[in-house]
Amino acid sequence: MLALETVMEVRRLLVEGHLSHRKIALQLGVSRGIVNSIASGRRGLHGRETTTNYSYDSPELVAQRCRGCGAMVYMPCLLCRARQYRVRQQRDEPQHSCHRAIHKPRVA
């Protein structure tokens, strides 16, 4: 969902009438379809409220490639953590005698 500030900026630029829909879209980083739907009234003037309580000391959230599974994630990778947990649970689970695999020696 677009930020409310972006929607209002699109609306302001449309009312001014100096820029084309394409130039507004390029300037604000939105699609031409969004600009057209705001201009025609098909899209209301709503959006998500943004809270800019960022400090320069905190690192920005950027997706990174996980070394374990290769997915683009916000670290730590929850999928890898879930897999590690599952392996630990299976390793620590006591084996019952009826569930033990019967190992036969290989014949060469």
N, C-alpha and C positions, 0 to 999 in steps of 0.2 A: 504494500500500500504506500502511496506517495505521502510525503510529509505535507502537512497543512501549509507550511510556508511556501513550498514549491507550487502547490495548487494556486495559492493566492498570487504568487509572482507571475504565473502563466496568465491568470485572469487580468492582472494589472497591465502586462505587456499587450494583451489582446485589446484592452480598452484604449490604450495609447494609440494603437494602430500604426506604429512606425515599422514594425517588423512583420515578416511573413510567418505563417505557421511553422514552416520548415526552419527558419532562423531561430524562432523561439524554442523549438524542440532541441536544436543543436546547442543553443546557449545554456539551457537549463538541464540538458542531459535526460530528456524524456522523449517518448515516441511522438511522432506526428499525430498518431491516432488519439493519444491523450489530449494533445492541444486541440485537435478538431472536436473531440467530444466535449471539452470544456467550452469551446467557442459556440457550439450548437446548443448547449444546455442539456445534452444527454447525460453528462456527468455533473453531479452536484459539487458544490464547493466544500468538500469534506476531505479529511485526511487524518493521518495519525499525528498525535501531538508529540513533538520532539522535546526532549529534555537535554539540554546541552550542559550537563554537569561534569564534563570531562576536564581533567587536569593534565597539564603537560608532563607530570611525573608518571602517570599511569600509561602503560603500553596500550596501543590501539589493538582492537580485536581484528586480527587478520587470519583468514583461513590458511592453514599450512598443510603440506603433504605429510601424512602419517608414515613413519618408517615401518610400522608393523603391517598395516593393511594396504597402504598406498592411496587411501582416500583423502580428499581435501576436507579437512575438519578444523574446528576450533579446538585447539589442544586443551586438555588431554583428550585423546581419542576414546570416547566412551565404548565403542565397539570392541577395541582391543582390551580395554579394562574388563568388559563383560566376558570376553573369551578367556582372559587370564583367571578370572574368578571361577568360571566353569571348570577349567582344568584343575584348579586347586581343590574344588569341591569333589571332583571325580577322583583325584589322587588321595584325598583324605578320607574318602568314604570306605568303610570297612567292607571287605569282600566276604560274602557268604560262601560256604563250601559248595552250594548248588550252582553258583554263578561262575565258579572258576573254570577257565578253559582247560581242556585236556590237551597237553602238548605231546605230540608224538615225535619221536626222533626222525630226522630226515634220513632217507635212504639214498645213498649216492649212486 
